[in-house]
Amino acid sequence: MPVKRLTNLFKIQADNELLACQSATNANSLFIRFWQHTFNVSREVKAQPYSSPPSDLTYLA
């Protein structure tokens, strides 16, 4: 009985460690994807030519 219980505890520990590792990997990949998206957006914005505002400012009235 104690051996079986010990085996179950080891299995639970291994499952917990695997789950923690998977969670960390998922969080890390989300973080990387967020930064890739941010970098791509900022690069696209910088790549656009500067357009001056219209000289006709009637839209402010």
C-alpha positions as CSV (number, residue, x, y, z in Angstrom):
1,M,0.0,0.0,0.0
2,P,2.7,2.6,0.9
3,V,4.6,1.9,-2.4
4,K,1.4,2.4,-4.4
5,R,0.7,5.6,-2.6
6,L,4.3,6.8,-3.1
7,T,4.0,6.0,-6.9
8,N,0.8,8.0,-7.1
9,L,2.5,10.9,-5.3
10,F,5.3,10.8,-7.8
11,K,2.8,10.7,-10.7
12,I,0.9,13.7,-9.3
13,Q,4.2,15.6,-8.9
14,A,5.3,14.7,-12.5
15,D,1.9,15.8,-13.8
16,N,2.1,19.1,-11.9
17,E,5.6,19.8,-13.2
18,L,4.5,19.0,-16.8
19,L,1.5,21.3,-16.4
20,A,3.7,24.1,-15.0
21,C,6.1,23.7,-17.8
22,Q,3.3,23.8,-20.4
23,S,1.8,26.9,-18.8
24,A,5.1,28.6,-18.8
25,T,5.7,27.7,-22.5
26,N,2.2,29.0,-23.4
27,A,2.8,32.2,-21.6
28,N,6.2,32.6,-23.1
29,S,4.9,32.0,-26.7
30,L,2.1,34.5,-26.1
31,F,4.6,37.1,-24.8
32,I,6.8,36.5,-27.9
33,R,3.8,36.8,-30.2
34,F,2.7,40.0,-28.6
35,W,6.2,41.6,-29.1
36,Q,6.4,40.3,-32.7
37,H,3.0,41.9,-33.3
38,T,4.1,45.2,-31.6
39,F,7.3,45.3,-33.6
40,N,5.5,44.6,-36.9
41,V,3.0,47.3,-36.3
42,S,5.6,49.9,-35.4
43,R,7.7,48.9,-38.4
44,E,4.6,49.3,-40.7
45,V,3.9,52.7,-39.2
46,K,7.5,53.9,-39.7
47,A,7.5,52.6,-43.3
48,Q,4.5,54.7,-44.2
49,P,5.5,58.0,-45.8
50,Y,4.7,61.1,-43.8
51,S,1.6,62.9,-45.0
52,S,1.1,66.5,-44.0
53,P,-2.3,67.5,-42.7
54,P,-4.7,69.1,-45.2
55,S,-4.2,72.8,-45.5
56,D,-7.9,73.4,-45.4
57,L,-8.7,73.3,-41.7
58,T,-12.5,73.7,-42.0
59,Y,-12.9,70.2,-40.4
60,L,-12.0,71.9,-37.1
61,A,-15.0,74.2,-37.2
